[in-house]
Amino acid sequence: AIINKASYRQKVKQIKAPLRFKYGLAEHYSIKPIYNTFYFFNPFSAHIFNQVVKNIVVSLEAKERPMDIILYYPMPKYKKILKASSPFKLINKVKIPKVHNPKEKFLVYRYSKNES
């Protein structure tokens, strides 16, 4: 991760936004009330993903707000979890141009009080 961060910083010197890493178990990560977007690229098992989604939902219950979950190269189990066990709804599928693998896409799920 540190090497990737340094490489990224070399490529995009004009972007000054801070990058911070948190070390720990994803299922124990504290979801702050200001967080409203979560991006996942198959980082862990479906069981762990399910627990992370539950933590996100608990955060929503504590402070309701519009929120997005973005999956890149989505695993079928991740999609099932979001469909069956969460208030998030699929709002967009973004295919990557000039890529022939149908799994290489972004799925955007949204929670919005107006849409639930």
MMTF fields as JSON, N, C-alpha, C and O atoms, coordinates in Angstrom:
{
  "mmtfVersion": "1.0.0",
  "mmtfProducer": "UNKNOWN",
  "numBonds": 463,
  "numAtoms": 464,
  "numGroups": 116,
  "numChains": 1,
  "numModels": 1,
  "chainsPerModel": [1],
  "groupsPerChain": [116],
  "chainIdList": ["A"],
  "bondAtomList": [4, 2, 8, 6, 12, 10, 16, 14, 20, 18, 24, 22, 28, 26, 32, 30, 36, 34, 40, 38, 44, 42, 48, 46, 52, 50, 56, 54, 60, 58, 64, 62, 68, 66, 72, 70, 76, 74, 80, 78, 84, 82, 88, 86, 92, 90, 96, 94, 100, 98, 104, 102, 108, 106, 112, 110, 116, 114, 120, 118, 124, 122, 128, 126, 132, 130, 136, 134, 140, 138, 144, 142, 148, 146, 152, 150, 156, 154, 160, 158, 164, 162, 168, 166, 172, 170, 176, 174, 180, 178, 184, 182, 188, 186, 192, 190, 196, 194, 200, 198, 204, 202, 208, 206, 212, 210, 216, 214, 220, 218, 224, 222, 228, 226, 232, 230, 236, 234, 240, 238, 244, 242, 248, 246, 252, 250, 256, 254, 260, 258, 264, 262, 268, 266, 272, 270, 276, 274, 280, 278, 284, 282, 288, 286, 292, 290, 296, 294, 300, 298, 304, 302, 308, 306, 312, 310, 316, 314, 320, 318, 324, 322, 328, 326, 332, 330, 336, 334, 340, 338, 344, 342, 348, 346, 352, 350, 356, 354, 360, 358, 364, 362, 368, 366, 372, 370, 376, 374, 380, 378, 384, 382, 388, 386, 392, 390, 396, 394, 400, 398, 404, 402, 408, 406, 412, 410, 416, 414, 420, 418, 424, 422, 428, 426, 432, 430, 436, 434, 440, 438, 444, 442, 448, 446, 452, 450, 456, 454, 460, 458],
  "bondOrderList": [1, 1, 1, 1, 1, 1, 1, 1, 1, 1, 1, 1, 1, 1, 1, 1, 1, 1, 1, 1, 1, 1, 1, 1, 1, 1, 1, 1, 1, 1, 1, 1, 1, 1, 1, 1, 1, 1, 1, 1, 1, 1, 1, 1, 1, 1, 1, 1, 1, 1, 1, 1, 1, 1, 1, 1, 1, 1, 1, 1, 1, 1, 1, 1, 1, 1, 1, 1, 1, 1, 1, 1, 1, 1, 1, 1, 1, 1, 1, 1, 1, 1, 1, 1, 1, 1, 1, 1, 1, 1, 1, 1, 1, 1, 1, 1, 1, 1, 1, 1, 1, 1, 1, 1, 1, 1, 1, 1, 1, 1, 1, 1, 1, 1, 1],
  "groupList": [{"groupName": "ALA", "atomNameList": ["N", "CA", "C", "O"], "elementList": ["N", "C", "C", "O"], "formalChargeList": [0, 0, 0, 0], "bondAtomList": [1, 0, 2, 1, 3, 2], "bondOrderList": [1, 1, 2], "singleLetterCode": "A", "chemCompType": "L-PEPTIDE LINKING"}, {"groupName": "ILE", "atomNameList": ["N", "CA", "C", "O"], "elementList": ["N", "C", "C", "O"], "formalChargeList": [0, 0, 0, 0], "bondAtomList": [1, 0, 2, 1, 3, 2], "bondOrderList": [1, 1, 2], "singleLetterCode": "I", "chemCompType": "L-PEPTIDE LINKING"}, {"groupName": "ASN", "atomNameList": ["N", "CA", "C", "O"], "elementList": ["N", "C", "C", "O"], "formalChargeList": [0, 0, 0, 0], "bondAtomList": [1, 0, 2, 1, 3, 2], "bondOrderList": [1, 1, 2], "singleLetterCode": "N", "chemCompType": "L-PEPTIDE LINKING"}, {"groupName": "LYS", "atomNameList": ["N", "CA", "C", "O"], "elementList": ["N", "C", "C", "O"], "formalChargeList": [0, 0, 0, 0], "bondAtomList": [1, 0, 2, 1, 3, 2], "bondOrderList": [1, 1, 2], "singleLetterCode": "K", "chemCompType": "L-PEPTIDE LINKING"}, {"groupName": "SER", "atomNameList": ["N", "CA", "C", "O"], "elementList": ["N", "C", "C", "O"], "formalChargeList": [0, 0, 0, 0], "bondAtomList": [1, 0, 2, 1, 3, 2], "bondOrderList": [1, 1, 2], "singleLetterCode": "S", "chemCompType": "L-PEPTIDE LINKING"}, {"groupName": "TYR", "atomNameList": ["N", "CA", "C", "O"], "elementList": ["N", "C", "C", "O"], "formalChargeList": [0, 0, 0, 0], "bondAtomList": [1, 0, 2, 1, 3, 2], "bondOrderList": [1, 1, 2], "singleLetterCode": "Y", "chemCompType": "L-PEPTIDE LINKING"}, {"groupName": "ARG", "atomNameList": ["N", "CA", "C", "O"], "elementList": ["N", "C", "C", "O"], "formalChargeList": [0, 0, 0, 0], "bondAtomList": [1, 0, 2, 1, 3, 2], "bondOrderList": [1, 1, 2], "singleLetterCode": "R", "chemCompType": "L-PEPTIDE LINKING"}, {"groupName": "GLN", "atomNameList": ["N", "CA", "C", "O"], "elementList": ["N", "C", "C", "O"], "formalChargeList": [0, 0, 0, 0], "bondAtomList": [1, 0, 2, 1, 3, 2], "bondOrderList": [1, 1, 2], "singleLetterCode": "Q", "chemCompType": "L-PEPTIDE LINKING"}, {"groupName": "VAL", "atomNameList": ["N", "CA", "C", "O"], "elementList": ["N", "C", "C", "O"], "formalChargeList": [0, 0, 0, 0], "bondAtomList": [1, 0, 2, 1, 3, 2], "bondOrderList": [1, 1, 2], "singleLetterCode": "V", "chemCompType": "L-PEPTIDE LINKING"}, {"groupName": "PRO", "atomNameList": ["N", "CA", "C", "O"], "elementList": ["N", "C", "C", "O"], "formalChargeList": [0, 0, 0, 0], "bondAtomList": [1, 0, 2, 1, 3, 2], "bondOrderList": [1, 1, 2], "singleLetterCode": "P", "chemCompType": "L-PEPTIDE LINKING"}, {"groupName": "LEU", "atomNameList": ["N", "CA", "C", "O"], "elementList": ["N", "C", "C", "O"], "formalChargeList": [0, 0, 0, 0], "bondAtomList": [1, 0, 2, 1, 3, 2], "bondOrderList": [1, 1, 2], "singleLetterCode": "L", "chemCompType": "L-PEPTIDE LINKING"}, {"groupName": "PHE", "atomNameList": ["N", "CA", "C", "O"], "elementList": ["N", "C", "C", "O"], "formalChargeList": [0, 0, 0, 0], "bondAtomList": [1, 0, 2, 1, 3, 2], "bondOrderList": [1, 1, 2], "singleLetterCode": "F", "chemCompType": "L-PEPTIDE LINKING"}, {"groupName": "GLY", "atomNameList": ["N", "CA", "C", "O"], "elementList": ["N", "C", "C", "O"], "formalChargeList": [0, 0, 0, 0], "bondAtomList": [1, 0, 2, 1, 3, 2], "bondOrderList": [1, 1, 2], "singleLetterCode": "G", "chemCompType": "PEPTIDE LINKING"}, {"groupName": "GLU", "atomNameList": ["N", "CA", "C", "O"], "elementList": ["N", "C", "C", "O"], "formalChargeList": [0, 0, 0, 0], "bondAtomList": [1, 0, 2, 1, 3, 2], "bondOrderList": [1, 1, 2], "singleLetterCode": "E", "chemCompType": "L-PEPTIDE LINKING"}, {"groupName": "HIS", "atomNameList": ["N", "CA", "C", "O"], "elementList": ["N", "C", "C", "O"], "formalChargeList": [0, 0, 0, 0], "bondAtomList": [1, 0, 2, 1, 3, 2], "bondOrderList": [1, 1, 2], "singleLetterCode": "H", "chemCompType": "L-PEPTIDE LINKING"}, {"groupName": "THR", "atomNameList": ["N", "CA", "C", "O"], "elementList": ["N", "C", "C", "O"], "formalChargeList": [0, 0, 0, 0], "bondAtomList": [1, 0, 2, 1, 3, 2], "bondOrderList": [1, 1, 2], "singleLetterCode": "T", "chemCompType": "L-PEPTIDE LINKING"}, {"groupName": "MET", "atomNameList": ["N", "CA", "C", "O"], "elementList": ["N", "C", "C", "O"], "formalChargeList": [0, 0, 0, 0], "bondAtomList": [1, 0, 2, 1, 3, 2], "bondOrderList": [1, 1, 2], "singleLetterCode": "M", "chemCompType": "L-PEPTIDE LINKING"}, {"groupName": "ASP", "atomNameList": ["N", "CA", "C", "O"], "elementList": ["N", "C", "C", "O"], "formalChargeList": [0, 0, 0, 0], "bondAtomList": [1, 0, 2, 1, 3, 2], "bondOrderList": [1, 1, 2], "singleLetterCode": "D", "chemCompType": "L-PEPTIDE LINKING"}],
  "groupTypeList": [0, 1, 1, 2, 3, 0, 4, 5, 6, 7, 3, 8, 3, 7, 1, 3, 0, 9, 10, 6, 11, 3, 5, 12, 10, 0, 13, 14, 5, 4, 1, 3, 9, 1, 5, 2, 15, 11, 5, 11, 11, 2, 9, 11, 4, 0, 14, 1, 11, 2, 7, 8, 8, 3, 2, 1, 8, 8, 4, 10, 13, 0, 3, 13, 6, 9, 16, 17, 1, 1, 10, 5, 5, 9, 16, 9, 3, 5, 3, 3, 1, 10, 3, 0, 4, 4, 9, 11, 3, 10, 1, 2, 3, 8, 3, 1, 9, 3, 8, 14, 2, 9, 3, 13, 3, 11, 10, 8, 5, 6, 5, 4, 3, 2, 13, 4],
  "groupIdList": [1, 2, 3, 4, 5, 6, 7, 8, 9, 10, 11, 12, 13, 14, 15, 16, 17, 18, 19, 20, 21, 22, 23, 24, 25, 26, 27, 28, 29, 30, 31, 32, 33, 34, 35, 36, 37, 38, 39, 40, 41, 42, 43, 44, 45, 46, 47, 48, 49, 50, 51, 52, 53, 54, 55, 56, 57, 58, 59, 60, 61, 62, 63, 64, 65, 66, 67, 68, 69, 70, 71, 72, 73, 74, 75, 76, 77, 78, 79, 80, 81, 82, 83, 84, 85, 86, 87, 88, 89, 90, 91, 92, 93, 94, 95, 96, 97, 98, 99, 100, 101, 102, 103, 104, 105, 106, 107, 108, 109, 110, 111, 112, 113, 114, 115, 116],
  "secStructList": [7, 2, 2, 2, 2, 2, 2, 2, 2, 2, 2, 6, 6, 6, 7, 7, 7, 7, 7, 7, 7, 7, 7, 1, 7, 4, 4, 4, 7, 7, 7, 7, 6, 6, 7, 7, 3, 3, 3, 3, 1, 1, 7, 1, 7, 2, 2, 2, 2, 2, 2, 2, 2, 2, 2, 2, 2, 2, 2, 2, 2, 2, 1, 7, 7, 7, 3, 3, 3, 3, 3, 3, 1, 7, 7, 2, 2, 2, 2, 2, 2, 2, 2, 2, 2, 1, 1, 7, 3, 3, 3, 3, 3, 3, 3, 7, 6, 6, 7, 7, 7, 6, 6, 7, 3, 3, 3, 3, 3, 3, 3, 7, 4, 4, 4, 7],
  "xCoordList": [0.825, 0.0, 0.868, 0.56, 1.936, 2.819, 3.49, 3.62, 3.909, 4.532, 3.518, 3.844, 2.284, 1.23, 0.951, 0.747, 0.939, 0.697, 1.798, 1.506, 3.034, 4.154, 4.081, 4.315, 3.758, 3.63, 2.498, 2.651, 1.387, 0.253, 0.634, 0.312, 1.308, 1.716, 2.656, 2.604, 3.505, 4.401, 3.618, 3.959, 2.577, 1.795, 0.871, 0.609, 0.38, -0.611, -0.14, -0.789, 0.969, 1.565, 0.655, 0.744, -0.226, -1.095, -2.216, -2.811, -2.507, -3.561, -2.936, -2.058, -3.4, -2.814, -3.67, -3.322, -4.768, -5.649, -4.88, -4.081, -5.123, -4.399, -4.856, -6.027, -3.917, -4.192, -3.739, -2.582, -4.665, -4.325, -4.717, -5.716, -3.935, -4.236, -4.644, -4.098, -5.609, -6.039, -5.754, -6.177, -5.045, -4.735, -5.711, -5.86, -6.36, -7.279, -8.239, -8.189, -9.103, -10.092, -11.249, -11.778, -11.631, -12.685, -13.994, -14.71, -14.302, -15.561, -15.581, -16.631, -14.43, -14.351, -14.183, -14.082, -14.153, -13.932, -15.122, -16.276, -14.83, -15.863, -16.339, -15.549, -17.629, -18.226, -18.651, -19.595, -17.95, -18.25, -19.486, -19.768, -20.221, -21.456, -21.25, -22.208, -20.024, -19.786, -19.506, -19.529, -19.243, -18.937, -20.207, -21.252, -20.096, -21.271, -20.965, -21.868, -19.712, -19.35, -18.345, -17.357, -18.621, -17.739, -17.425, -18.326, -16.144, -15.688, -15.028, -14.175, -15.444, -14.898, -14.447, -15.16, -13.251, -12.733, -12.372, -11.197, -13.397, -13.252, -12.168, -11.264, -12.262, -11.172, -11.157, -10.111, -12.295, -12.333, -13.48, -14.202, -13.639, -14.659, -16.062, -16.268, -17.013, -18.414, -18.91, -19.701, -18.454, -18.853, -18.416, -19.201, -17.189, -16.676, -17.415, -17.786, -17.627, -18.365, -19.755, -20.208, -20.423, -21.743, -21.69, -22.565, -20.685, -20.554, -20.268, -20.802, -19.438, -19.138, -20.418, -20.675, -21.211, -22.475, -23.397, -24.059, -23.449, -24.269, -23.797, -24.623, -22.494, -21.959, -22.331, -22.63, -22.311, -22.712, -24.185, -24.55, -25.026, -26.455, -26.69, -27.548, -25.95, -26.066, -25.725, -26.386, -24.706, -24.336, -25.462, -25.73, -26.111, -27.256, -28.412, -29.09, -28.626, -29.705, -29.411, -30.32, -28.137, -27.749, -27.834, -28.243, -27.45, -27.523, -27.881, -27.036, -29.156, -29.618, -29.049, -29.014, -28.605, -28.044, -27.992, -27.98, -27.96, -27.744, -26.37, -25.412, -26.288, -25.022, -24.89, -25.874, -23.663, -23.375, -22.37, -21.449, -22.581, -21.595, -21.256, -22.14, -19.971, -19.508, -18.677, -17.719, -19.061, -18.324, -17.641, -18.269, -16.351, -15.641, -15.348, -14.928, -15.571, -15.389, -16.194, -15.638, -17.502, -18.32, -18.438, -18.687, -18.256, -18.454, -19.949, -20.659, -20.446, -21.875, -22.382, -23.495, -21.578, -22.021, -22.204, -23.103, -21.359, -21.506, -22.837, -23.547, -23.169, -24.429, -25.622, -26.597, -25.548, -26.636, -26.813, -27.94, -25.718, -25.783, -26.468, -27.356, -26.066, -26.664, -28.149, -28.95, -28.502, -29.901, -30.776, -31.881, -30.295, -31.128, -31.059, -32.018, -29.944, -29.727, -29.432, -28.864, -29.809, -29.496, -30.548, -31.308, -30.597, -31.535, -30.984, -31.628, -29.816, -29.194, -29.832, -30.137, -30.025, -30.608, -29.608, -28.922, -29.532, -28.658, -29.202, -30.356, -28.364, -28.814, -28.055, -28.515, -26.884, -26.12, -25.131, -24.538, -24.972, -23.937, -23.068, -23.565, -21.781, -20.86, -19.873, -19.022, -20.001, -19.074, -17.833, -17.902, -16.72, -15.455, -15.232, -15.235, -15.039, -14.852, -13.625, -12.607, -13.753, -12.656, -12.16, -11.032, -12.984, -12.643, -13.628, -14.834, -13.127, -13.979, -14.458, -15.318, -13.924, -14.361, -15.622, -15.559, -16.764, -18.011, -18.002, -18.829, -17.071, -16.988, -16.321, -16.464, -15.597, -14.919, -15.911, -16.093, -16.544, -17.54, -17.676, -17.195, -18.335, -18.669, -20.171, -20.951, -20.57, -21.972, -22.11, -21.353, -23.083, -23.302, -24.633, -25.686, -24.561, -25.742, -25.944, -24.984, -27.205, -27.481, -28.553, -29.529, -28.325, -29.383, -29.809, -28.987, -31.091, -31.649, -33.033, -33.829, -33.311, -34.609, -35.74, -36.769, -35.571, -36.606, -36.786, -37.837, -35.765, -35.838, -36.116, -36.272, -36.182, -36.395, -37.86, -38.203],
  "yCoordList": [-1.198, 0.0, 1.261, 2.228, 1.248, 2.426, 2.663, 3.807, 1.599, 1.719, 2.248, 3.111, 1.73, 2.218, 3.694, 4.454, 4.1, 5.505, 6.39, 7.423, 5.994, 6.775, 6.848, 7.905, 5.731, 5.705, 6.621, 7.361, 6.574, 7.428, 8.898, 9.717, 9.226, 10.619, 11.123, 12.298, 10.255, 10.641, 10.935, 11.849, 10.155, 10.302, 11.512, 12.119, 11.866, 12.948, 14.006, 14.255, 14.603, 15.59, 16.785, 17.431, 17.082, 18.247, 18.027, 18.997, 16.789, 16.506, 16.507, 15.7, 17.415, 17.577, 16.979, 17.106, 16.34, 15.761, 14.718, 13.961, 14.684, 13.716, 12.28, 12.024, 11.366, 9.938, 9.334, 9.467, 8.674, 8.052, 6.581, 6.204, 5.776, 4.356, 4.049, 4.599, 3.165, 2.67, 1.184, 0.447, 0.752, -0.661, -1.284, -0.792, -2.344, -3.022, -3.9, -3.989, -4.538, -5.418, -4.587, -3.718, -4.856, -4.078, -4.13, -3.132, -5.273, -5.415, -4.634, -4.501, -4.126, -3.303, -1.818, -0.997, -1.483, -0.094, 0.764, 0.41, 1.874, 2.792, 3.681, 4.402, 3.621, 4.42, 5.759, 5.83, 6.809, 8.133, 8.73, 8.418, 9.581, 10.164, 11.011, 11.274, 11.437, 12.243, 11.374, 11.878, 10.092, 9.212, 8.939, 8.608, 9.083, 8.84, 8.062, 7.822, 7.67, 6.907, 5.826, 6.084, 4.608, 3.474, 2.767, 2.436, 2.542, 1.917, 0.583, 0.503, -0.463, -1.788, -2.438, -2.416, -3.016, -3.804, -5.172, -5.505, -5.959, -7.328, -7.446, -8.273, -6.628, -6.599, -7.748, -8.038, -8.413, -9.455, -10.415, -10.252, -11.404, -12.431, -11.833, -10.741, -12.568, -12.124, -12.014, -11.127, -12.903, -12.846, -11.519, -10.873, -11.121, -9.855, -8.682, -7.726, -8.752, -7.695, -7.523, -6.397, -8.624, -8.57, -7.826, -7.01, -8.098, -7.414, -5.918, -5.081, -5.593, -4.186, -3.461, -2.341, -4.091, -3.484, -3.29, -2.258, -4.257, -4.106, -2.903, -2.155, -2.704, -1.554, -0.241, 0.754, -0.247, 0.945, 1.251, 2.409, 0.225, 0.416, 0.934, 1.793, 0.431, 0.941, 2.426, 3.203, 2.814, 4.225, 5.054, 6.174, 4.501, 5.184, 5.349, 6.377, 4.338, 4.415, 5.485, 6.154, 5.639, 6.656, 8.064, 9.0, 8.215, 9.514, 9.251, 8.896, 9.439, 9.182, 10.222, 11.417, 9.73, 10.583, 9.799, 8.568, 10.492, 9.767, 9.098, 9.661, 7.906, 7.172, 6.266, 5.697, 6.136, 5.266, 4.178, 4.397, 3.013, 1.928, 1.641, 1.382, 1.692, 1.472, 0.195, 0.049, -0.714, -1.97, -1.959, -1.674, -2.272, -2.477, -3.963, -4.608, -4.498, -5.934, -6.71, -7.526, -6.451, -6.955, -8.474, -9.12, -9.014, -10.445, -10.711, -9.912, -11.813, -12.121, -12.136, -11.685, -12.648, -12.691, -11.289, -11.062, -10.354, -8.964, -8.398, -7.743, -8.652, -8.144, -8.747, -8.049, -10.035, -10.7, -10.099, -9.897, -9.818, -9.222, -7.867, -7.583, -7.033, -5.707, -5.775, -4.975, -6.719, -6.84, -7.402, -6.91, -8.411, -9.125, -8.561, -8.69, -7.942, -7.62, -6.159, -5.83, -5.266, -3.86, -2.97, -3.425, -1.712, -0.765, -0.133, 0.745, -0.56, 0.016, -0.54, -1.729, 0.349, -0.033, 0.246, 1.268, -0.666, -0.478, 0.681, 0.657, 1.696, 2.849, 3.015, 3.718, 2.363, 2.555, 1.414, 0.896, 1.043, 0.096, 0.856, 1.408, 0.887, 1.624, 0.632, 0.081, 0.416, -0.468, 0.326, 1.527, -0.349, 0.303, 0.183, -0.921, 1.309, 1.268, 0.443, 0.432, -0.237, -1.001, -2.159, -2.623, -2.62, -3.778, -4.883, -4.645, -6.075, -7.163, -8.087, -8.937, -7.937, -8.767, -8.144, -7.031, -8.831, -8.251, -8.0, -7.245, -8.63, -8.408, -7.074, -6.568, -6.512, -5.237, -4.106, -3.582, -3.755, -2.684, -2.151, -2.747, -1.027, -0.444, -0.588, -0.361, -0.96, -0.935, 0.088, 0.076, 0.965, 2.003, 1.723, 1.67, 1.546, 1.33, 2.568, 3.188, 2.92, 4.144, 3.897, 3.178, 4.53, 4.646, 6.104, 7.009, 6.309, 7.65, 7.514, 6.676, 8.333, 8.251, 8.366, 7.706, 9.185, 9.375, 8.153, 7.989, 7.294, 6.137, 4.836, 3.799, 4.862, 3.603, 3.33, 2.307],
  "zCoordList": [0.0, 0.0, 0.0, -0.697, 0.771, 0.847, -0.513, -0.949, -1.172, -2.493, -3.504, -4.32, -3.451, -4.35, -4.101, -5.048, -2.859, -2.533, -3.129, -3.732, -2.964, -3.501, -5.029, -5.615, -5.665, -7.121, -7.58, -8.552, -6.895, -7.224, -7.074, -7.935, -5.999, -5.76, -6.859, -7.224, -7.382, -8.471, -9.757, -10.507, -9.996, -11.226, -11.192, -12.231, -10.025, -9.924, -8.926, -7.91, -9.228, -8.327, -8.078, -7.034, -9.043, -8.902, -7.874, -7.404, -7.523, -6.544, -5.15, -4.844, -4.328, -2.993, -1.874, -0.7, -2.218, -1.194, -0.382, -0.933, 0.913, 1.749, 1.486, 1.206, 1.581, 1.519, 2.839, 3.236, 3.508, 4.785, 4.752, 4.14, 5.403, 5.516, 6.947, 7.904, 7.065, 8.369, 8.389, 7.498, 9.398, 9.533, 10.528, 11.647, 10.128, 11.033, 10.266, 9.039, 11.004, 10.402, 9.858, 10.55, 8.633, 7.976, 8.754, 8.837, 9.316, 10.04, 11.362, 11.992, 11.772, 12.99, 12.685, 13.597, 11.409, 11.019, 11.44, 11.196, 12.063, 12.536, 11.386, 10.776, 11.103, 10.03, 10.626, 11.413, 10.243, 10.781, 10.105, 8.948, 10.814, 10.265, 9.003, 8.277, 8.738, 7.527, 6.303, 5.18, 6.491, 5.364, 4.561, 5.12, 3.235, 2.408, 1.119, 0.317, 0.914, -0.274, 0.104, 0.792, -0.363, -0.077, -1.391, -2.161, -1.636, -2.875, -2.532, -1.648, -3.25, -2.995, -4.299, -5.302, -4.263, -5.379, -4.822, -4.671, -4.521, -3.997, -2.923, -3.037, -1.895, -0.922, 0.071, 0.652, 0.282, 1.296, 1.002, 0.019, 1.852, 1.631, 1.69, 2.22, 1.138, 1.177, 2.617, 2.936, 3.478, 4.895, 5.524, 6.218, 5.288, 5.822, 5.164, 5.845, 3.855, 3.164, 3.776, 3.983, 4.062, 4.682, 6.016, 6.303, 6.821, 8.107, 7.908, 8.636, 6.936, 6.648, 6.219, 6.66, 5.368, 4.939, 6.136, 6.244, 7.025, 8.241, 9.054, 9.577, 9.169, 9.897, 9.2, 9.86, 7.884, 7.127, 7.398, 7.6, 7.405, 7.66, 9.077, 9.282, 10.047, 11.419, 11.454, 12.144, 10.719, 10.635, 10.013, 10.447, 9.006, 8.383, 9.367, 9.378, 10.182, 11.167, 12.214, 12.704, 12.549, 13.528, 12.942, 13.63, 11.679, 10.992, 9.532, 8.71, 9.247, 7.887, 6.926, 7.22, 5.769, 4.732, 3.427, 3.451, 2.28, 1.032, 1.075, 1.604, 0.519, 0.588, -0.625, -1.099, -1.125, -2.257, -1.873, -1.086, -2.455, -2.421, -3.879, -4.696, -4.192, -5.559, -5.573, -4.814, -6.443, -6.604, -7.963, -8.983, -7.967, -9.228, -9.356, -8.396, -10.543, -10.784, -9.733, -8.998, -9.669, -8.563, -8.53, -9.547, -7.357, -7.151, -7.022, -6.41, -7.583, -7.477, -6.032, -5.764, -5.108, -3.705, -3.131, -2.322, -3.543, -3.079, -3.553, -2.791, -4.81, -5.373, -4.633, -4.354, -4.315, -3.585, -2.197, -1.744, -1.53, -0.188, -0.249, 0.555, -1.19, -1.283, -1.651, -1.169, -2.493, -2.915, -1.792, -1.56, -1.109, -0.131, 1.284, 2.045, 1.646, 3.063, 3.338, 4.38, 2.415, 2.658, 2.012, 1.156, 2.413, 1.792, 0.514, -0.061, 0.064, -1.12, -2.391, -2.487, -3.362, -4.653, -5.762, -5.752, -6.714, -7.876, -8.707, -9.136, -8.93, -9.717, -11.031, -11.931, -11.142, -12.372, -12.581, -11.635, -13.837, -14.265, -15.246, -16.228, -14.985, -15.85, -16.449, -15.75, -17.743, -18.445, -18.816, -19.077, -18.837, -19.168, -20.668, -21.213, -21.333, -22.79, -23.189, -22.497, -24.311, -24.925, -24.062, -24.234, -23.146, -22.324, -22.674, -22.741, -22.895, -23.355, -22.244, -22.475, -21.068, -19.946, -19.343, -18.821, -19.401, -18.889, -17.378, -16.869, -16.666, -15.22, -14.882, -13.769, -15.841, -15.596, -15.798, -16.897, -14.688, -14.693, -13.279, -12.315, -13.185, -11.894, -11.693, -12.618, -10.498, -10.114, -8.991, -8.021, -9.142, -8.142, -7.45, -8.086, -6.15, -5.319, -4.468, -4.01, -4.262, -3.5, -2.46, -2.679, -1.31, -0.322, -0.317, -0.177, -0.469, -0.377, 0.234, -0.189, 1.22, 1.88, 0.871, 1.022, -0.148, -1.169, -2.065, -2.685, -2.136, -3.027, -2.302, -2.946, -0.973, -0.258, 0.001, 0.594]
}
